[in-house]
Amino acid sequence: MNLALTDEQEFLREAARGALSRTNYVEAAREALEGAPLPDLWPAACEAGWSGCSSPRTMAGPGSARSTRCS
């Protein structure tokens, strides 16, 4: 069984790493334990276009004309 990532999966992994590296989430989680608010990941996910990644194309997933929009 080949468990290597496809080129598309590698691209998504690198894109996620880049988008999520803007905030130190480990530090933010520690601060949240002290009462600080958690960072909002939804705007970063929307900006990166991940909101439709969990849906198949037939249901407005990535690459469909009806791709999920963030609001």
VENVEN-V433019 format. One record per pair of residues at least 12 apart in sequence whose C-alpha atoms are under 6 Angstrom apart, sorted by the first residue. I is the first residue (numbers start at 0). J is the second residue. Records with the same first field share a line. If there is no record, write none. Layout:
I=J + J
This chain:
45=69
51=67
